Amino acid sequence: MLEKKGSIFSVREDLKVFDCTIRDGGLVNNYHFTDEFVKAHYEMCVAAGIDYMEIGKNVSPTIMSEEEYGCWNFCKEKDIRRVIGDNNTALKIAVMADVGRTLKEEIPPKDESVVDMIRVATYIHQLPEAIDLIEDFHAKGYETTCNIMAISKSFDDELDEVLAQVGKSSVDVIYIADSFGSFYPEQINKLTGKYLEVAKASGKQVGIHAHNNLQLAYANTLEAMIYGTSFLDVTVSGLGRGAGNCPMELLVGFLKNPKYKLTPVLKFIEEFIVPLEKELDWGYSVPYMITGKLNEHPRPAMKARDEGDTQYVKFYNKLTEEYS
């Protein structure tokens, strides 16, 4: 039986609010955020007391086209420094490394970079490569996480074995990733217990990255937090792939730690997100709900949204036939 960690009125020093707006939001517009947008977002994170800002991915330009994708898909040192300088603030900067798209030889030592943390995103079958990246980044001086994706498609024994291997690595944080936005709080509760057991035994922490297909990203984040998860992923206004993520403004408004400030977040939404909503499509919708309910990747829903398809019964029947 899991015990609650603290109360809703307590301040927990282990909690870290982790912003993914540019990285997860970049999946909506192929990382074509302007320098003005990213700089304003960075300044908002500093003013709001956010602990980490994930400024993008460090995909190798030899693997994905720099003509098709914006610079935040590659996060070259010169581009990051152009916007945030040397980052002489309490905010830590993170990037994400996708297994198979990030080349470790292109990643400089930590003392040559303004980046503090590298998060390694991996599917279960890629785990050996993920651990190889983690060990390399750790040896170079970075904080690291392991974000194991699509765990809703795994079997219990398989996930147990994966967690055991990750627990033996040098990684700092192990992430519960609800890739398809298909988990309910009861399931997140059980996963939190499973991940914490491994993390505590190996001196690591646990994080959660939730998607909002079933409008449960916020609820699932709180559930994981209440029972001991420390790293809490958010994006401003839920900006992220498909149905988006746990909204920063909801979590910052909930936490009782006075270091977190809501006003800078609201100001950024007012000035930058409201105009962006007229250009980009993200957030809860019926097609995303259906893929979440069916525990499937949101690709079909993204296609339906792009095409303006509102034949929801036909969409649902088609998917249930395909996945039955």
Secondary structure, 3 states (H helix, E strand, C coil): CCCCCCCCCCCCCCCEEEECHHHHHHHHHCCCCCHHHHHHHHHHHHHHCCCEEEEEECCCCCCCCCCCCCHHHCCCHHHHHHHHCCCCCCCEEEEEEECCCCCHHHCCCHHHCCCCEEEEEECHHHHHHHHHHHHHHHHCCCEEEEEECCHHHCCHHHHHHHHHHHHCCCCCEEEEEECCCCCCHHHHHHHHHHHHHHHHHHCCEEEEEEECCCCCHHHHHHHHHHCCCCEEEEEHHHCCCCCCECEHHHHHHHCCCCCCCCHHHHHHHHHHHHHHCCCCCCCCCHHHHHHHHCCCCCHHHHHHHHCCCCCHHHHHHHHHHHHC
